[in-house]
Amino acid sequence: MTHPGSAGGVKLTDSQRLDWLRLIRSENVGPRTFRALVNHYGGARPALERLPELARRGGAQSPGRICSVEEAEREVEAASRIGAVFIALGEPDYPARLRMIDDAPPVISVRGRFDALKSAMVGIVGSRNASAAGAKFASQIARELGEADFVVVSGLARGIDAAAHRATLETGTVAVLAGGQDRIYPPEHVPLLGEILAQGAAISEMPFGWEPRARDFPRRNRLIAGLSLGVVVIEAARRSGSLITARLALEQGREVFAVPGSPLDPRCEGTNGLLKQGATLVTETNDVLAVLGPILGRIAALPASEPSHEADEPPTEPALNERRRIVDLLGPTPVEIDELIRQSGARPSVVRTVLLELEIAGRLERQPGGRVALL
Amino acid sequence: MTHPGSAGGVKLTDSQRLDWLRLIRSENVGPRTFRALVNHYGGARPALERLPELARRGGAQSPGRICSVEEAEREVEAASRIGAVFIALGEPDYPARLRMIDDAPPVISVRGRFDALKSAMVGIVGSRNASAAGAKFASQIARELGEADFVVVSGLARGIDAAAHRATLETGTVAVLAGGQDRIYPPEHVPLLGEILAQGAAISEMPFGWEPRARDFPRRNRLIAGLSLGVVVIEAARRSGSLITARLALEQGREVFAVPGSPLDPRCEGTNGLLKQGATLVTETNDVLAVLGPILGRIAALPASEPSHEADEPPTEPALNERRRIVDLLGPTPVEIDELIRQSGARPSVVRTVLLELEIAGRLERQPGGRVALL
């Protein structure tokens, strides 16, 4: 059984991959909960079987919706009709850098050329209402990064994103979608996406048919950063989505580059702010290559395996009073799971089980750094 | 006798000040040579008396021109007719920060309000062909620095300089001239200079009547930096005079600030380059105040005296073979004077005398860091 913590890349059977898809498509199961469930129960199938009981014990009003085999099969079929296939985390075609992030999607759908996902990638993001100069600079740097054998990742948005994709249609570019593979946003970029797929790829973690909502874009942005060695931000206003991408890139330990601009141009407030915070200043492609070149070298020198995760002890049923003690220790302020184990005095596997129950009941959120909070 | 190495501020007699003016106006005497001469011979008057002999022994083809008492008096009179007075280094009205630089002018002429020179100063420099946005930003930051009780120093040039002066006419601004006080460049800024003098000042180290040449501008730029706690560079092309000011500011240990701009705008190549080299990025006045505020605090806490210079031993006449040995050790590559003393085996005062001979003969140049080179 391959699970998210396993080393190397092993292809799943179709039936295993369907289980993975079912589990991540089930209610209250996000990437972090998925990882916890699979680690705790030893696979997606046993986790699926435990979901109803976990929800009930976690105090859910009604049992959470579990994705059925038929639903998952319908999604796989619908996706395959437009040429999209599913890849699970840990499979050989899953993008190597993305696999390393804390909340990597357990399953992604991919259209286009898988080999584009094997290349070293750089994200280029920026304003939707880019200036002519900004769009021109995005084209220039994207083209030159493409010529330096980088695949350029972006979000298919208007402005900077589109300029970066268009400049790298021939060298390869990856569009990360905020909705399903059949729900392209903005709609006028459907033809552009078609051109992207010739040498590049489109990636989504969202279900087929999912119409992207505002909150899906920040979620998507973590994938742009996660795929990339670094992210170049070109024109970004204050509080813009591009700054979210930059923040996520920093959290993921990726390089952040920003292009300077006039203090009088609101489109440059965000990028100038990033520079004040220590982002690398970029006025030419070499500024990016100078930082990423050495990193590329180090990555090539690393063995091709991931750090192994510690195996969980076998799941243990919590006693009623243990469950209450653990729940009482939780609140809206995020707390580290290790701290929770220490303070509750309960065995780690018991704490993890209670947390899973609460998660599946929709009452708990996992946050970066192994912290959890009651919702 | 007050000389450049003395502590505190003591007013010279008119006659002493005239000697200082004569010495710095004499051929082959620059600020560093002036300092060496006065330190070596104990004053400007004895130094003037030794000039002809020094030139002859240094191997000058013809004796260098020495500024006569009459010439110096004529300059003082002409200057006073337009309200300019001379201040010698070490006198109470001489700007405190400027006094500290290696090649501080021994005498400056000042028009306007001396009290402006007592304030903490910030230089603002940039392109002559500034963009509208650049000029607007210069006005804004200059006005706000003025409101924060800084006097703004600049070079009276077109573009950024003029915008910075105009925005600080009421709070006080200092124009540093590349030519004499009666040779304003560009000529159309004569009315602007008039407005500057109401609350501010104009400074020059050049003789009355001196028409500024291209090479006088970099020389002038060291005074802009030298007067200031830090220099803000707004729009600067590659190889521009503003970058020279920034480099000199760094050499003088002053802060360098730069305003970011589009990589596609050649007027921002220099400023973006400064940012890559570590200049503080400025998008608002607070970025400058945040750095200069603490420095101001430290300066206020310092005692009001300069570090004392070691007194020279009495001048000694070099023997012929000593002079030859020292000259042989010199070449076009700058060498430290201490090194020269070590290698020649001669007494320090002998080495200094030989160097002064060569300088006065126009055969030697003093460089920063106590180094000398044969011309």
Interface residues (C-beta under 8 A of the other chain):
Chain A: A133 G134 K136 F137 V259 P260 G261 S262 P263 L264 D265 C268 E269 N272 L275 K276 L281 V282 T283 E284 D287
Chain B: A133 G134 K136 F137 V259 P260 G261 S262 P263 L264 D265 C268 E269 N272 L275 K276 L281 V282 T283 E284 D287
